[in-house]
């Protein structure tokens, strides 16, 4: 299975497929092959993961090509 990365307008990045996220020491941060949502707004209290704060802070992204 390949990795699929979806960038949501005004929201997080969703990663799904064959991947595992690690910290800089090599420790796993996510379960293998489990869909993971990464924060883009910077307001999450659970970084690098999204906790939905982008809605509260009215995060606005700019997706190129739209």
C-alpha positions, -999 to 999 in steps of 0.1 A, spaced: 0 0 0 14 34 -9 13 65 13 -14 90 7 -10 125 20 -40 148 19 -37 186 27 -71 199 40 -79 235 32 -79 254 65 -71 222 84 -46 194 90 -25 171 69 -38 135 68 -13 107 62 -26 72 55 -11 41 40 23 25 45 42 48 69 52 54 105 61 88 120 92 90 142 107 117 164 142 129 159 156 102 182 139 75 161 111 67 185 78 60 169 51 87 173 24 69 154 11 34 149 22 18 116 -3 22 88 -28 41 110 -43 73 95 -26 103 112 -36 140 112 -8 165 115 -12 201 128 -6 229 104 -20 258 124 5 257 152 -22 259 179 -25 222 188 -18 212 223 -8 177 210 18 186 184 27 173 159 -8 160 159 -40 179 151 -64 184 180 -90 205 161 -77 239 174 -75 251 138 -113 257 140 -111 277 172 -82 299 160 -99 303 125 -68 290 107 -67 299 71 -44 280 47 -34 288 12 -35 257 -11 -17 265 -44 -35 256 -76 -70 266 -64 
